[in-house]
């Protein structure tokens, strides 16, 4: 009987699909802002169920249209001190 040799299978190396600067780097501050937006939305729906016709829409619009997008787009102060221009330059 012939001896069977195991075949060597070449595996593809994982490639980095995201270049530096792409994507959405969420930090702890982003999650806190998102939590504040979700709290505003929940309070807005609760006040809507209680019959408020002024507070509920304000909270819902703030939550959906302002706070949640800010939480997604917020990047923070990630500029290095060497990139900041000195006064008088």
C-alpha positions in Angstrom: 0.0 0.0 0.0 1.1 3.5 -0.8 1.7 5.9 2.0 -0.6 9.0 1.8 1.1 12.3 2.4 -0.9 15.2 3.9 -1.4 18.1 1.5 -0.2 21.5 2.5 -2.9 24.0 2.0 -1.9 27.6 1.6 -4.1 29.9 3.7 -4.7 33.4 2.6 -3.3 36.0 5.0 -5.9 38.3 6.4 -5.7 41.7 4.8 -6.5 44.9 6.4 -9.6 46.2 4.7 -9.7 49.5 6.6 -6.9 52.0 6.0 -5.8 54.3 8.9 -8.3 57.0 9.4 -11.3 55.1 8.0 -14.0 53.6 10.1 -15.6 54.8 13.3 -13.3 54.6 16.3 -15.7 54.7 19.2 -14.3 55.7 22.5 -15.9 55.7 26.0 -17.0 59.3 25.5 -18.9 58.2 22.3 -20.8 55.6 24.2 -21.7 58.1 27.0 -23.1 60.5 24.4 -25.0 57.6 22.8 -26.4 56.6 26.1 -27.6 60.2 26.7 -29.3 60.1 23.3 -31.0 56.8 24.1 -32.1 58.2 27.5 -33.6 61.3 25.8 -35.5 59.0 23.3 -36.8 56.8 26.1 -37.9 59.8 28.2 -39.5 61.3 25.0 -41.6 58.1 24.4 -42.6 58.0 28.1 -43.7 61.6 28.0 -45.5 60.9 24.7 -47.4 58.1 26.4 -48.4 60.4 29.2 -49.9 62.8 26.8 -47.3 65.6 26.5 -47.5 67.3 23.1 -44.6 69.7 23.6 -41.9 67.9 25.6 -42.1 64.6 23.8 -41.4 65.8 20.3 -38.6 68.0 21.5 -36.9 65.1 23.3 -37.4 62.8 20.4 -36.0 65.2 17.8 -33.1 66.0 20.0 -32.4 62.3 20.6 -32.7 61.1 17.0 -31.5 64.1 15.1 -28.9 65.7 17.3 -27.5 63.5 20.1 -27.2 60.1 18.3 -25.5 61.6 15.2 -23.1 63.6 17.4 -22.3 60.3 19.3 -21.5 58.6 16.0 -19.5 61.5 14.5 -17.6 62.7 17.6 -13.9 62.2 17.4 -12.6 64.1 20.4 -9.4 66.0 20.6 -7.1 63.6 18.8 -4.7 66.2 17.4 -1.1 66.0 18.6 0.4 69.1 20.2 2.9 69.4 17.4 0.1 69.9 14.9 -1.4 72.8 16.8 -0.1 76.2 15.7 1.5 78.4 18.2 0.0 81.9 18.8 1.4 84.5 16.6 2.4 82.2 13.7 
